[in-house]
Amino acid sequence: MFAVATLAVNTSVRIAEAELSVCNDSQSRIAIAIGYKEGEVWVTEGWWNLQPDSCEPILQPPLDERFYYIFARDWDTGGDWGGATPMCTQTKVFTIRGVEDCISRGFARSGFSEIDTGDAKTWTVRLSPNPGPQG
């Protein structure tokens, strides 16, 4: 079970750009995994590595879905930013199609936080400095 830490989200308008960005407001290196729907199939991808006090675009245009999901791990001090939506991950770089039967397919099952972008084409997720403990 993963502890939930606060994810602060906001939207900002940038002309001619549409992206989902993640900002690491901590002093640790953080790895990011993202989940989204591609047609009728759920897809999870990871890992993007964010340095302390940095922001990076994770998904480039078009942001045409309303809901995206995020899971992050603090590599330096431990802990996860996550939520209640189970999706598949693994320790190596991955793209996984489908979110069911993670364990029996040889993947880990991680709790992702839902991001509701409404109809925004640009969205930024800010990870607070203190994730929950790993569990």
C-alpha positions as CSV (number, residue, x, y, z in Angstrom):
1,M,0.0,0.0,0.0
2,F,1.4,3.4,-0.9
3,A,1.1,6.4,1.3
4,V,-0.5,9.5,-0.3
5,A,1.2,12.8,-0.2
6,T,-0.2,16.1,-1.5
7,L,-0.1,16.7,-5.2
8,A,-0.7,20.4,-6.0
9,V,-2.0,21.0,-9.5
10,N,-2.6,24.0,-11.5
11,T,-3.2,25.0,-15.0
12,S,-1.6,27.8,-17.0
13,V,-2.1,29.0,-20.5
14,R,0.8,29.0,-22.9
15,I,-0.1,29.9,-26.4
16,A,0.9,27.3,-29.1
17,E,2.0,24.8,-26.4
18,A,0.0,22.0,-24.8
19,E,1.7,19.7,-22.4
20,L,1.6,17.9,-19.0
21,S,4.5,19.1,-16.9
22,V,5.7,17.9,-13.5
23,C,7.6,20.1,-11.0
24,N,9.8,18.7,-8.3
25,D,9.6,21.1,-5.4
26,S,11.7,18.8,-3.2
27,Q,15.5,18.5,-2.6
28,S,15.6,14.9,-3.8
29,R,15.8,13.2,-7.2
30,I,12.3,12.0,-8.2
31,A,11.2,9.4,-10.7
32,I,7.8,9.9,-12.4
33,A,5.4,7.4,-14.0
34,I,2.3,8.5,-15.9
35,G,-0.9,6.7,-16.8
36,Y,-3.4,7.6,-19.5
37,K,-5.9,6.2,-21.9
38,E,-4.9,5.5,-25.5
39,G,-8.1,4.7,-27.4
40,E,-9.7,2.0,-25.4
41,V,-6.4,0.8,-23.7
42,W,-4.9,2.1,-20.5
43,V,-1.1,2.8,-20.8
44,T,1.4,3.4,-18.1
45,E,4.9,4.8,-18.8
46,G,7.9,5.5,-16.7
47,W,10.4,6.7,-15.6
48,W,11.2,10.4,-16.1
49,N,13.8,11.6,-13.7
50,L,13.5,15.0,-12.2
51,Q,16.3,16.8,-10.5
52,P,15.5,18.8,-7.3
53,D,13.7,22.2,-7.8
54,S,13.1,21.5,-11.5
55,C,10.1,21.2,-13.9
56,E,9.9,19.0,-17.0
57,P,7.3,18.3,-19.7
58,I,6.2,14.7,-19.4
59,L,3.6,14.5,-22.1
60,Q,3.8,16.6,-25.2
61,P,0.8,17.7,-27.4
62,P,-1.9,16.9,-27.8
63,L,-3.4,16.6,-24.3
64,D,-6.7,15.3,-25.5
65,E,-7.8,13.3,-22.5
66,R,-9.4,14.8,-19.5
67,F,-7.8,12.4,-16.9
68,Y,-4.2,11.5,-16.5
69,Y,-2.6,9.6,-13.6
70,I,0.7,10.1,-11.8
71,F,2.9,8.1,-9.5
72,A,6.3,9.4,-8.3
73,R,9.1,7.9,-6.2
74,D,11.7,9.8,-4.2
75,W,15.0,8.0,-4.9
76,D,17.1,9.9,-2.3
77,T,15.0,9.8,0.9
78,G,12.3,7.3,0.1
79,G,8.6,7.7,-0.1
80,D,6.0,7.9,-2.9
81,W,3.6,10.4,-4.2
82,G,0.6,8.3,-5.2
83,G,-3.1,7.7,-4.9
84,A,-5.9,5.2,-5.0
85,T,-5.9,4.2,-8.7
86,P,-4.0,0.9,-9.2
87,M,-1.9,0.7,-12.4
88,C,1.1,-1.3,-13.5
89,T,4.8,-0.2,-13.1
90,Q,8.2,-1.9,-13.0
91,T,11.6,-0.9,-11.8
92,K,13.1,-0.4,-15.3
93,V,12.0,2.0,-18.0
94,F,8.6,0.8,-19.2
95,T,5.6,1.2,-21.4
96,I,2.8,-1.2,-20.2
97,R,-0.5,-1.6,-22.0
98,G,-3.4,-2.6,-19.7
99,V,-3.8,-2.0,-16.0
100,E,-5.3,-5.3,-15.0
101,D,-3.5,-8.3,-13.5
102,C,-0.3,-6.4,-13.0
103,I,1.3,-9.0,-10.6
104,S,0.4,-12.1,-12.7
105,R,1.9,-10.3,-15.8
106,G,5.2,-9.8,-13.9
107,F,4.7,-6.1,-13.0
108,A,4.3,-4.2,-9.8
109,R,1.0,-2.6,-8.8
110,S,1.3,1.0,-7.8
111,G,-1.3,3.5,-6.6
112,F,-1.6,6.5,-9.0
113,S,-3.2,9.9,-8.3
114,E,-5.8,11.1,-10.7
115,I,-5.3,14.4,-12.4
116,D,-8.5,16.0,-13.8
117,T,-7.4,18.5,-16.4
118,G,-11.0,19.5,-17.4
119,D,-10.5,20.8,-20.9
120,A,-7.1,22.5,-20.3
121,K,-4.4,21.9,-22.9
122,T,-1.6,22.7,-20.5
123,W,-1.4,21.3,-17.0
124,T,1.4,21.4,-14.3
125,V,1.6,19.0,-11.3
126,R,3.8,20.2,-8.4
127,L,5.2,17.6,-6.1
128,S,5.5,18.8,-2.5
129,P,8.8,18.3,-0.7
130,N,7.6,15.5,1.6
131,P,6.2,12.3,0.1
132,G,4.6,9.6,2.3
133,P,6.7,6.7,3.5
134,Q,7.2,3.7,1.2
135,G,5.0,0.8,2.0
